[in-house]
Amino acid sequence: MFEKNGLKVFDPMGEKFDPNLHEALFEIPDPTKPSGTIAAVQKKGYVLNTRTLRPAQVGVTKGGNANNSQ
């Protein structure tokens, strides 16, 4: 019913951090992934059509090469 009206839950695990969609709570040292990659999701986010209702609360990586690609 919610998706029919445009409300969607999103789980950003593995995505690049976007301050418009995500709230960073902590950093995780991980040299195998580029800095700013989401490595942990504490709470999933919600969007209504294109508007963020609640940003996903996440932990992001630090210390990796920002130019690495997966």
WOGIDA-V494642 format. One record per residue. RES is the residue in one letter. SS is DSSP state (hx for helix, st for strand, lp for the rest). PHI is phi in whole degrees, 0 to 359 (NA if undefined). PSI is psi in radians with two decimals (none if undefined). Layout:
# WOGIDA-V494642
RES_SS_PHI_PSI / RES_SS_PHI_PSI
This chain:
# WOGIDA-V494642
M_lp_NA_-0.74 / F_lp_295_-0.79 / E_hx_296_-0.57 / K_hx_300_-0.57 / N_hx_263_0.17 / G_lp_99_0.00 / L_st_272_2.18 / K_st_229_2.48 / V_st_266_2.42 / F_st_230_2.48 / D_lp_242_1.83 / P_lp_274_0.33 / M_lp_308_2.21 / G_lp_86_-0.12 / E_lp_278_2.91 / K_st_283_2.41 / F_lp_299_2.30 / D_lp_230_1.99 / P_lp_297_-0.27 / N_lp_281_-0.36 / L_lp_242_-0.32 / H_st_232_2.64 / E_st_241_2.00 / A_st_282_2.19 / L_st_258_-0.54 / F_st_200_2.91 / E_st_247_2.55 / I_st_239_2.16 / P_st_290_2.12 / D_lp_207_1.68 / P_lp_289_-0.15 / T_lp_275_-0.22 / K_lp_238_2.65 / P_lp_297_2.56 / S_lp_302_2.43 / G_lp_91_0.09 / T_st_275_2.42 / I_st_285_2.11 / A_st_249_-0.27 / A_st_210_2.46 / V_st_242_2.04 / Q_st_277_-0.79 / K_st_222_2.36 / K_lp_289_2.76 / G_st_259_2.93 / Y_st_229_2.41 / V_st_233_2.52 / L_st_245_1.91 / N_lp_58_-1.86 / T_lp_248_0.07 / R_st_261_2.31 / T_st_283_2.11 / L_st_272_-0.79 / R_st_220_2.11 / P_lp_292_2.61 / A_st_289_2.37 / Q_st_266_2.10 / V_st_225_2.87 / G_st_248_2.36 / V_st_246_2.72 / T_st_280_2.69 / K_st_219_2.67 / G_lp_98_-0.29 / G_lp_277_2.89 / N_lp_288_2.15 / A_lp_295_-0.30 / N_lp_267_-0.07 / N_lp_294_2.54 / S_lp_236_2.64 / Q_lp_256_none
